[in-house]
Amino acid sequence: MSRYCTTNLFTDQKQTQLYAKFRPHYTSEIYNTIVEFCKESHCDFDLAVDVGCGSGQSTIPLTEYFKKVIGVDVSENQIANAAQNVETVTFKVSHAENLDFIQSNTVDLVTVAQALHWLDLEKFFSEVFRLLKPGGSFVTYGYGLFKLEPEAADNVVQHFYGNVLGNYWPEGRKIVEEKYMSITLPFPGWRRNDSLAIVKECTIDEFIGYMGSWSALNEYAKANPDINLIEIVHKRLETSLISQTKQKAIKVTWPVFMLMGHKPMSR
């Protein structure tokens, strides 16, 4: 059973807008890896379901491979910020553990990007087995703790991430930092892939926008309304980059982890 409550995650309107605009986008390599994994077993590429889809960053790319895609998230604000103009995508507000609007044995692929740690795993995987066709695929993936270049920028941000915001991160965040090493999938022969990464060049303003989507920053702001932490980080980044390195650009690298399994043909 999940130890975490998902009902209030990413429900603040400003935070969800920042999430949609500044969260890193998964690369084509990641989706190619998912598709190749699906091809190893039975896959008609008819229907994919993306659970914990947020504002759709992990949902829309699946439309290149599947005839129909359903994105599901518990947050109404997240769904409100998802693209609504893609004909083959339907977005639903729902708990992951109860997807009764989807028929049994009709789904080729279930994905969960950066959200599995919030779910009641026993109930969720029971639902996954119900949804998947025999031989269907399940893939959960995400990105671990970022690394910034130049080092001066990384030192600034890691200080605020760990030392200032440390107590404001929800409990499930530690599982992400550990790249789901403590999670086991209930699929025979399931495997990991830790070979990929998301790399992005951005400005200070763009990175600050990404910081604004952090749940810990949102909680910090509620507890410390008189402290503008974003402004403090912005100024320190400017100082470290411009005065020390003469640079204005930041390179951000997120390590990607993937856990993948197939539903047995006989189940």
N, C-alpha and C positions, 0 to 999 in steps of 0.2 A: 504493500500500500504506500502511496506517495506520502511523504512527510510535509509536503508543501501545498499551499493554497494558491490556485491559479486564478481565482475569480477576480482579484484586484491587480493582476499583473498587466502593465502597459495599457491602463484604462484612462490615464490622463490624456486629454486631447492634444496638448502641446507636445508631450512626450511621444505619442504615437505618430504625430506629423514628422518629428525629427527622426523617428525610427524609419519611417517610409523613405525619407529623403537621404539620410546619411549612413544607414547601416550598410556594411559591405555586401556586394552582390556575389553570389556564387558563380564560379567560372564555368565555361563550357566544358572544361576538362572533367569537372565534377559530374555534370550531367551525362557526358559520354561514358564515364565510368559506371554510372547507374544503369544506363541503357545496355551496356555490354554485359553487366551482371544479369539483367533481366533476360537477355538472349541465351544465357546459360541454361535456363529452365524454360518452362512453358510461358509464353507471353504473346498475347494478341495485340498489345498496345491499344486496346480499346479505352480503358478507364484507369486513371491514376488518382489517388486521393492523397492530398498533402495536408497532414494534420499539424496543428499549431502553426498555421501558415502566416500569421502576422498580417502584414500589409501586402503579401503576395510575392515577395522577392524570390521565394523558393517554389512558387506555384506556376507563374507565367512561363518560365523556361521549359516546363514539362509539356507545354502545348506543341512544341516542335516535334514531339515524338508520339504523343498519345492523342487519340481522336477526341477524348473528353477528359477534363480535369476538374476535380472538386477541391477547393481550398476550405479548410475548416479551422476556426479559431474561436476561443471562448470570449474574446474581447470584441465588443461591438465597434469600438473606436478603431481598432486595427482593421477590421473588415471594411469600415467606412473609408479608410485610406487606401484600400486596394483598388487596382484598375478594374473598372466595371464595363469596359468596352471591348472585351475579348470574347468572341462568340462561343468559343469552346470551353470557357471557364465559368464555373458557378462557385460563388463564395457563400458559406453558411456559418452562422454563429451557433456553436455547439460545443459541448464538452466532448473531449476525445474518447471518453470511455463509453459513450452512448451515441452511436451513429446509425440509429435505427431508420433513418431516411434513405439509407443505402442498402440495397438488397444483398443477401448472402451469396457468396461465390460468384461475384460479378466484377471484382476488382483485380487488375493485373499487377498493380504496384501501390503500396502504401509507403509514403515517406514522412519523416519527421525531422525537420531541420532546427537544431538548437533548442529543442523543446521537450525532449523525452524525459528529462530529469524532473519535469513538473508533474508528470502523470502518475496515476495509480497503475503501476505496470501490470499487475495481475489482471485487472479488469480490462486494461487497454489491449494487452496482447490476446486476451480472449476475443475481443472485438475484431482485432486484426485477422485472426484465424477464421473468424466467421465471414469477413468480407472477401478475403483473398480466394481467387480460383485455385484449384489444385495446381501446384507448381508456381503460383504467384510469388512475387518478391516483396520483401520489406527492407527498407534502407533508412537508417537514421544517421545523421551527419551534422557537423557543426564546425566551429572554429574555436581554438583555444586562445590563451592569452597572447595578445599582440606584442610585437617587437618593433620599436621605432628606430629609424636612422635619420639623422645622425644620433650618436649616443647621448649627446647633451639633451636632446628632446626626450629620449627614452627615460633618462634619469628623472626629469621633471614629472612626466606623466606617471611613471611607476610609483613614485613617491605618493602622489595623490590617490592613485588607484588602491594601493595597499595600506598606506599609513593613515591617510585622511578618511577614505571611504570604506576602509576595511570592515568596520562594524555595521555598515549600512547595506552591504550586499546581502541578498536573500540567501538562505542556507544552501539552496541548490546550485549556486554559482560555483562552489568548490568542485562539484562533479564535472562542470564544463572545463574548468582550469586543468583538471586531471584527464581531460579528453575521453571521458566515459570509460576509463580503465576498470572501474568497479562494476560496470554493467555487463550482464550476460544476456544474450538473446536466446529465446526458447525455440531456436530453429536448428535442426541437425546440420552440422558442418558449417555453421555461420563463420564469418571471418571479418577481420579488420583491414582497413587501408589507411595508412598514415603517410602516404607519399606525396600528397598534394598541399598546396598553400594558396591563399589569396594575397596578392600583392597590389598595393595601391599607392600611387603618388598623389599627395593632396597638399592643400595650403593649410595654414594654421586655422583659418576660419572653418574650413571643411572638417578638420579633425575635432575642433570644438563642437561643431554640430553633431558629430558622432558621439562625443562625450555626453551631450545633452539627452541622448536616447538611453543612457544608462539608468537602470532602475535604482542603483545606489545613489546616484546624484539626485534623483527625484526625491528619495527619502531624506537625504541630507538637507536639501532645500526646505523641506517641511519642518525639520527639526531645528534648522538654523536660518530662519527667514531674513535675518539681518546680514548674512554673509553671502556675497556673490562669488561663489567658488569658481564658476566658469570664467569670470573676469580675472580672477587671480591666476588661474592656470594659463589663460590667454597671455597675460602680461609676462609671466615667467617663461613661456615658450618663446615669445618674441625676444626677450632678453637673451635666452640661451642660444637661440638660432642666429639672430642678427648680430649681436655683439660678440659672441664667441666663435661662431662658425661662418658668419657672413651668408648664411643660407636662409631662404624663405620657404623652401619646400620640405615636406616630410615624406619619407617612405615608410609605409606601414605594412607589416607582414603578419598575417594570421595563419597559424598552422591548422590544417584541415584534418579532421578525423572522420572515418566512415565505418559503420558497423552494418553488415549486410547478411541477409538470410533468405532462404526459399521455403515456402510452405511445401511440405511433402505432397507428392502427387496422390497419395492414398488417403490424405486427410481432408 
